[in-house]
Amino acid sequence: MNWTQSIDGYCERLDPGFWAEPVNALTNAAFLLAAFIMWRRVRGRGMPLAMGMVWVLTAIGIGSFLFHTFAQPWAGLADTAPILFFILLYIYAANRHFWGLGVWWALAATVAFLPFAALTVPIFQMIPGIGSSAGYMPVPLLIAAYAVGLRHRAPATARGLAIGAGLLVLSLTFRTVDEPVCDTVPLGTHFLWHLLNGLLLGWMIEVYRRHLLHLRAPGGLAGSGGGR
């Protein structure tokens, strides 16, 4: 692979220049803003996994900025790798503290996401129009499944996850239609994917934070593993 070849994958980009996608590039500030807000909300609370999510969210914003400016394969890796890491970290945290699994069971269930994605992505690829967004579709499906499973055990957390799944489906819609609407919307819609995903990822951290606070409150859920 040529790691420095130019990639033109978005409606806004018309040439290989650094600022060829100014709106797509600058809207990555949504990730950094969300990370800053959640950093302030989780710091000093003994929530290492939540703080880890904050730092990965920061990396997502930086990586996506690099991709929408340099637009080369190495920058694409800098964009997608932190997203995958955030997904896996969140699944692990959910397994530990939403479901109360031990470390090894939580890790095993987290790793199980990879074959789950490998099995479901080809199914989503069969749906006309989804395109490259098919790679993300297992995520809202899994979030929705966790929401359904937790509706009795932790109803507030389940509602938060359901909202997250809805936000992700909406943001994926804007990601998917970026190229198809390019003739009528020259700016494209990918920047809305950034804005909504900044909101989404910050919200998902907040759902986890609230869950931990509830667990620590008198009469909170048992068997959670606490905030470790």
N, C-alpha and C positions, 0 to 999 in steps of 0.2 A: 504493500500500500504506500502511496505517496502521501505522507502526512502533511504536506504543505500545499496540496492542490486546492484550488478555489471551489467552494460549494455554494451553489445557488439554490436554496431550498425554500425560500419564502417570498411572498408576493412583493414585499417592500424592497427587496434587493434587486437592483438593476445593473450593478457593476461590481467588480471585486474589491472596491475600495473599503478602507477601514470604517468610514462613516456611511456606508451605503444603506445601512438599516438603523438610522438614528432613533426612531421610535422603539423598535424592537430592542435596541441596545439600552436605551435610557430607562425603559420601563422595568428593567431588572432591579431598579432601585426599590421596587415593591418587596422583593425578597429581603433586601438589606433592612428596610424599614420594619418589616415583620420580625426579622431576627432581633433587631434592637429592642422592639417593644417586648418581645417574649424574654429576652435576656434580662430586662428589668423586672419581669414578673416571676422569673424562676431563680434568679441569683440569691444565694444565701438561704435557700429553702431546703437544702439537702436533697436535690433532685438531679443527680448526675446524668441520668439518661435524657432528661428534658434539656439539660444544658448541652449535652452532646448534640441533640437535635438542633438547637439554636446555632451551634457552630457549623453543622452540616448545611443548614439553611443558608448561612452566610456564604459557604462554598458554592451552593447552587446559584446564588446571585452572581458571584464572581465568574463562575464557569460559563453561565449563560451569556454574560456580557462578553466574554472572550469569544464565544462562538458567533455571536451576532455582530462582531466587529472584524475579527480575523477570518471567520468563516472557512476554516480549514479542518481536516480530520482530527488533528491533535486537540483543537479547541472543542470539537464535537465530543471528544472523550472527556474533556474537562467539564463539559455541560452535563453529560448523561451519567457519569460515574457517581457524582454526589447525589443525584436523584435516586439511583438504585440503593445507595448506602442509606439514605434517609428512609426509604421504604423498609429495608431490612431492619434498621434500628428501631423504627416505630413498631413493626410487627413483633420484634423481640420484647419491647417495652410493654406492648399490649398483652402478649402471652404471659409475661411475668406478673403484671399488676392488674390487668382487667380480668384475666382468668386465674391468676394465682398459681401458675405453674412454677416448678423448680427450674433452676438454671439450665440443666441439660435438656429437660423436656421443652423449655421455651426455645432453646437453640435449635432443637430438632424440628419443632413446628415452624420456626423461622426459615430454616433451610428448605422446608417443604414448599415454600412459596415458589422456588425456582422451577421444580417440575410442574407445579400448578400453572405457572405462567407459560411454560413450554407447551402444555396441553391446550390451554385456552386461547393463546394468541392466534394459532392457525384458524381457530373457529371464528374469531372476530375478523380475521383477514378475509373471510368469505363474504362478509357483509359489504355490499357495494358502498364506496365513498369514504370508508373509514381510513384507508391508506395507512400511513405510518403511525397513526394514533392507535392502531390495533395493539401495539406493544404496551400501551398504558392501560388498556381496558380491563385487564385482570385486577387492577388496583381498586377502582370503585366497586367492582364485584365483591372483592374480599372485604372491603370496608363495610359494605351493606350486609354481608354475611355475619360479620362480627356484631353489627348493630342489632340484627335479628336475634342472634344468639345471646346477647347481653340484655335484652329488653326486660327480663324479669330480675336478673342478678344485679344489674346496675342501670336502671332506666334512664337516668340523666346522662350517663356516658353513652348509652345506646342512641339517645336523641342527638347528642353531639356528633356521633359518628355518622348518623343518617344525614345530618346537615352537611358534613364533610363529603360524603359520597355524592350528594346532589351538586355541591359546588364543583367537584371534580368532573362530573359529567358535563356540566355547563362549560367549564373551561376547556374540556376536551372537544366540545362542539366548536368553539371558536378556533381551536388549533386545527381541527379537521377541515373547516370551510375556508381557511386562509387562501389557498390556491384557487378553489372553485369560484370564489367571489371576486377574484383579482380584477376582472374586466370592469366590474361595476364599483368596486371599492379598491382603488389603486394602493392604498396604504395597507390593505390586508387586515386580518383580524388576529394575527399571532400575538400582538401586543396585549390583547385582552386575556390570552392564556397566561401571560406573565402576571398581570394585575390580579386575576382571579386566583392564580396559584400562590402568589404571595399571601393573599388573604387565607386561602385554604390551608397552607402549611402552618401559618401562624395559628389558625384556629385548631388544627389537629394537636399542636403542642399544648394549646390552652385546654383542650378536652382532657388530655393526659394530666396536666397540672391539676385541674379541678378534681379529677378522679383520685389522685394521690392525696389531696387535701381532705377529701371525703373519707378516705381510708384511715387517715390519721385522726379524724375527729372522734370523739367519744361515741361508741356505738356504730363505727364505720364497719365496712365489710371485713370479714375475717378471711384468713388464708391468702393474703394478697402479696406477701413478700415486702410490704412497706414501700419505702421510697428508695430502696437500694437498687 
